[in-house]
Amino acid sequence: MSDHTAGQPATPGDPEGIDPSVLDELTRLRDSIDNIDAAVVHMLAERFKCTQQVGHLKAAHRLPPADPSREARQITRLRQLAESAKLDPGFAEKLLNFIIAEVIRHHETIARSDNGTGGPEGALR
């Protein structure tokens, strides 16, 4: 039996006393969120596969790991996409800056470790 009194909300994490249709909707929305999170992770993984290839190409041709003009264009582009998607452009910029910093870190590591040869196998030779 519940410790809840009539008319009082259930405690967080305690679904007892919550209308079953509300729980169903909450579950449906959370399942959608979980699916979107999985898609975001997979998309980021694909993005980083591409940026790793860029890092090897840059290292092979002794190009700098960072490209400030490209980064600025990408930030402008992403802010515009965010606005049209009704997402806070400032949040989108912070997210892209975080990703860019990680990409640059990867590029610096690639440049130090394999001199742009494509990794241990030398795939880009």
C-alpha positions in Angstrom: 0.0 0.0 0.0 1.2 3.5 -0.7 2.2 6.1 1.8 0.8 8.8 -0.4 -2.3 10.6 0.7 -5.1 11.4 -1.7 -4.3 14.3 -4.0 -0.6 14.4 -3.2 2.0 13.6 -5.9 4.0 10.5 -5.7 7.6 10.8 -4.7 10.2 10.9 -7.5 11.0 7.4 -8.7 7.8 6.0 -7.2 5.2 5.4 -10.0 2.5 4.4 -7.5 -0.3 6.8 -7.5 0.5 8.2 -11.0 -2.1 7.8 -13.7 -1.2 4.8 -15.9 -1.7 6.9 -19.0 0.8 9.4 -17.7 3.3 6.6 -17.1 2.7 5.2 -20.5 3.4 8.6 -22.1 6.5 9.1 -19.9 7.8 5.7 -21.0 7.1 6.4 -24.7 8.9 9.8 -24.5 11.9 8.3 -22.6 12.2 5.5 -25.2 12.3 8.1 -27.9 15.0 10.1 -26.0 17.0 6.9 -25.6 16.8 6.2 -29.3 17.8 9.7 -30.2 20.7 9.5 -27.8 21.9 6.3 -29.5 21.6 8.0 -32.9 23.6 11.0 -31.7 26.4 8.7 -30.4 26.5 6.8 -33.7 26.5 10.1 -35.7 29.4 11.4 -33.6 31.3 8.2 -34.1 30.9 8.6 -37.9 31.9 12.2 -37.7 35.1 11.3 -35.8 35.9 8.6 -38.3 36.0 11.3 -41.0 37.9 13.7 -38.9 40.5 11.0 -38.1 41.1 10.7 -41.9 41.4 14.5 -42.1 44.0 14.3 -39.3 46.1 11.7 -41.2 45.8 13.8 -44.4 46.9 17.0 -42.6 49.8 15.2 -40.9 51.0 13.6 -44.1 51.1 17.1 -45.7 52.3 18.9 -42.6 49.2 21.0 -42.3 48.3 22.5 -38.9 45.9 20.5 -36.8 43.6 23.5 -36.4 41.9 25.6 -39.2 40.5 28.7 -37.5 38.8 30.0 -40.7 37.0 26.6 -41.3 36.0 26.5 -37.6 34.5 30.0 -37.8 32.5 29.0 -40.9 31.3 25.9 -39.2 30.2 27.8 -36.1 28.3 30.3 -38.2 26.7 27.5 -40.2 25.8 25.5 -37.1 24.3 28.6 -35.4 22.1 29.2 -38.5 21.0 25.5 -38.5 20.2 25.7 -34.8 18.1 28.9 -35.2 16.1 27.3 -38.0 15.6 24.1 -35.9 14.5 26.2 -32.9 17.5 25.2 -30.9 19.5 27.7 -28.8 22.4 28.8 -31.1 24.6 29.4 -28.1 24.2 25.8 -27.0 24.9 24.6 -30.5 28.1 26.7 -30.6 29.2 25.4 -27.3 28.6 21.8 -28.5 30.6 22.4 -31.7 33.4 24.1 -29.9 33.6 21.0 -27.6 33.7 18.7 -30.7 36.3 20.9 -32.5 38.6 20.9 -29.4 38.4 17.1 -29.4 39.1 16.9 -33.1 42.1 19.2 -32.8 43.4 17.0 -29.9 43.1 14.0 -32.2 44.9 15.7 -35.0 47.7 16.7 -32.8 48.0 13.1 -31.5 48.0 11.8 -35.1 50.7 14.3 -36.2 52.9 13.2 -33.3 52.3 9.5 -33.5 52.5 8.5 -37.1 53.7 11.5 -39.0 50.6 11.2 -41.2 51.3 7.8 -42.6 47.8 6.6 -41.9 48.6 4.9 -38.6 50.7 1.9 -37.8 49.7 0.2 -41.1 50.7 3.2 -43.2 47.4 3.2 -45.1 47.9 6.6 -46.6 51.4 6.0 -48.0 
